[in-house]
Amino acid sequence: ALYLLSPSDPEKWLARGLCWSGLMWSRPDGCVYIAIFCCAEFLFSKIDKKVLLRSYAKSAAIGFVLYGPWFFWAWAYYGSPIPNTIVAKSNPDGAVAEFWAMVDHFPEKAILLAYQVFAHLQSSFGFVVENNTARRLNELTIKLLEAICFIYWMIPSADRLGKIASFSFTGLSLYFAYQYESMGWYFPPATMLGLLTLQRAATKIFYGATAASRPKLIRSSVIAL
């Protein structure tokens, strides 16, 4: 789905619809990811908005045909199309209370969850920083990286893919902040978007630098890593 956003092409409505149905089959909240991707493409695409909306409608029709039968069968059989696993992790006071809980703890919860989006990579490889100073430097580095991911889409640039990735990273971080309980296996899509944002930002900085300063820039980046 992300690949189809660069370059943006309204004629790819069939492939987009297949990706959307795949997202819905893989995760019941795939509609949230779809909405974030659509907003990102709509915001940064230079294509006529009416043409893009018609393309979205065609993709939605394809997704509905492929996912709709399961949706309505689950609704008829279980009494709700929403899986019990999602209901069990929701705020017992309801969606409105969950929204206000996010507002009450914004932005610190979104920032904390965005930090975990990158931090879980280290724990996945068994990387543990025991030295207190090194641990704090490690945390500072991750926070700087997440700050870049949060703001990159707001920086004037022709890098449409990087801005889409950054915007989507921000959207998913807000979605995680809305959730009453976020699990570690929710984070990989946001991690992928964050890493793509950082790669695009690093590429832009590297090629924007003069040829003479590039070796110094590479050495500084290696030292920082």
Buried (B, 14 or more C-beta within 10 A) or exposed (E): BBEBBBEBBBEBBEBBBBBBBBBBEEBBBBBBBBEBBBBBBBEBBEBEEEEBEEBBEBBBEBBBEBBEEEEEEBEEEEEEBBBEEEEEEBBEEEEEEBEEBBEEEEEEBBBBBBBBBBBBBEEEEEEEEEEEEEEEEBEEEBEEBBEBBBEBBEEEBEBBBBBBBBBBBBBBBBBBBBBBEBEEEBBEBBBBBBBBBBEBBBEBEEEEBEEEEEEEBEEEEEEEE
